[in-house]
Amino acid sequence: MIEEILPVTVKAFDTFTDPSDVVLFPEEAALVRLVAGKRRAEFTTARDCAHRAMRRLGVDPVPILSGPYGEPLWPPGVIGSITHCAGYRAAAVSVQPGAVGIDAEPDAPLPPGVLEVVSLPREREMLLGLAALYPRTSWDRLLFSAKESVYKAWFPLAGRWLDFQDAVVSLDPERGTFRAELLVPGPRWMGRPLTGFSGRWRTGAGLIVTAVAAVAAPHAVPPARQPEGNLR
């Protein structure tokens, strides 16, 4: 499901079940040694998705540990992202320079009070218009998922926190795309300031999935000078 909204330079693997025969690397198993039940199953299956995605990329799987913020630590030369929610696990990886962010959420409204925390007034106004035209989609949850994908792509490039209200997201219901304009200074990437991200989304099987792939084209060389602009 997630691979449908990623470029061909990014390989993914997803599943709707938790296989009982998955064996983690010892270093990964140590991370959830004291965790049981649902959380352990989520972690185990999601890491297995990451290993399988790496194989699709032609890279031998290695232990994927966790950083200080819980982010997956990929081997040198690999970028990627992992997500899991009730009934779905996925991972996406690439060997191109840049960053990938994916997220999956149930296609259901956010709990009361969450939208006000994760959104800006202009985003909430946009959601009201979308809900009036397309009432079957949980637009508040889609906005939340898009911002999660943006953060997962931002963090490897910037190395610092990005708050939910540090980017304003616009959703395109016809193309299944979204744009995120950064409201804080971003790092330089591919020779120019990073001022935004573009992403894609889709719904199905009771889920919302979003993806951001800020990935260089194969053999791309960063330009010496570029005007500021969104990363598209």
N, C-alpha and C positions, 0 to 999 in steps of 0.2 A: 504493500500500500504506500509506504513512504517513498519508495524508489521512483514512483510515478511523478513526484514533484521535485526530483533532484536532477542535476545535469549528468551527462554520461560519464564525466570524469569522477563522479562520486558513486561508490558502490555501497549498497545497503542490504541488510537482511532483517526481516521482521517475522513475528510469530504471534499467534493468538492463544497459544497454550504454553504451559510450563512443563517441558519434557522431564521425566524422572531420571533419565540416564545421563544428564549433563555432568561432566567432570571438570571442575575448575583447576587452574594451576594452583599449586600449594600456596603461593603468595597471595592469590586472590581469595582462596578459601579462608586464609587467616583473617581477612578483613571482616568476614561475617561469622567468625568462629562462635561468637556469643549471641548471634542473631538467629532467630528461629521463625518458622512459619512464613507468612506472606512476604515479609521484607527479604528474607533469605532467598525465596523463590524468585522474586523480582530481580534481585541482584544477579543470581546465578544465570537465569535465562537471558538477561540483558547482556551480560559478559559473553555468553555463548553466541548471541547475535553479533557482537563485536568481532569475535574470533572468526565467525563465518563470513562476515563482510570483508575482513582482511584477506581471507582466502580468495574471495571473488576478485579482490584487487591484485592478487598475485603476491601477497605478503604473508610470510609465515606468522601465525599467531604467536603472541608473547603475553606474559601476564600484564594486565591493565590495572594498575593500582589507582589509588585516589589521592588527589592533592589536598591541600589544607582547606579548600572550600568545597570538597567533595567532587571536584571535577575529575574526569578520567584522565590519566596520564598516558598518552600515546607514545609509542616508540619513536625515535628520531626519524624524520622523513614522512611521518604519517600524521594526518589531522583527522578529527572525527568528533562524533557526538552520539550520545546514548539517551534514550528516553524509555519510560515505562509508565503505564497507567493500568487501571483495572482491565484485565483481559487483553493487553497488548504490550509487546516489547519490541524495540527496534534499535538498530545502530547504523550509522553511516560513516564511511571513511573515504579518504582520498590521499594521494601522494603529491597533489599539486599544492603550491604555497597558498596560504590563506587560512580560512577557518570555516567550519560547518556547524550549524545549529539546527537540531530537530526537536520537536516536541509533539506529544500526543495527549489528548484530553478527551474525557467523555463528552459527547455532544449533548450537553445539558447546561442549564443556566448556572452561573456562579452562585455560591452561597451568599445569603444576604450580607451586605456591607463590604464585600470584597471588591466589587467594581469601583467603588469610590476610592479605595486604597491604591489600585493598580492603574487607574486611568486619569486622563486630563479632561477638563470640561468639554473641550472641542471633540474629544474622542467619544464622550458620552452622547453628545449631540449627533454625531455620525451614527452611532449605534441605534438611536431612536429612529432615524430615517431608514436604516437598513431593515430594522425589525418590522417597520410598517410595510415595506415592499416585499420582504422575504421572511415571513414569520416562522418558517420551519427550521431555521438555523439559529443556534445559540450564539449570537454575535458577541455577547460579552465574553463567553468562554473562548471564542476564536481570537478576540483581541488579546486576552490573557496568554493564550498559546503562542501567538505571534511574538509577543514581548519576551516570552521564555526563549524562543528560538533566537531572537535578536541578542539576548544576553549571552547565550551559549556561543554565538559567533563572535561577540564583542570581547569576551573575557580573554581568550587566547591571544588576541591581537593587542589588547590594551593592558592586560594584566591587572585590572582593577575593577571595582564594583560599578555596575550600572543600575541605577534605581529604575523602577517601573515608570516613574514620571520624568526620566531623563531622555526619553524618546517619544515622539508622537507618531502613531501608526495610522495609516489610512488603508482601508480594505476595499478591494475591487471585487464585487460580487459576480461580475460577468466573466472576468478573466481568471478568477481564482488566484489573485496575486495580492500582495500587500507591499507597502513602502514604509520604512521607518526613518524619520528624520531625527538625527541626534540633536539634543538640546544642550549638550556639553561638549567640550573639545575632545576630539578623538585622536587616535594615534595616526602616524603616517603609514600608509600601506600602498605598495606598488608605486612609490614615488610621489604620492599626493595625500593630502589630508583626508581622512575618513570622516565623512559627514552623514552617512546614512547607509542603509541596507535595503535590498529588495528581497522579497521572498515569495513563496507560493504556498497554497493551502488547498486542502480538499476535505470532504466529509464522506462518510460511509461506514457501514457496519457499526453504527452507534458511536462513531469516533470523529474527532477533529484532529487532523495532523497538519503541522506547519513545518516549513524548512527554509533556512537561509543558507546559501552556499556562496560565501565570499572567496571564490577559488580562482586562481590565475589560470588562464588558458594554457594548454600544454606548450612548453618552450617559450612562454612569455618572458620578456625582459622588461623590468621596470623602466619606464621612461625617465629621462633625466629631469624633465620639468613638465608639470601638468597643472592646469588651472584647478582650483578647488571645485569639487562637485561631489554628488552622491556616488557611492559605489554601486554600480549597476551591472 
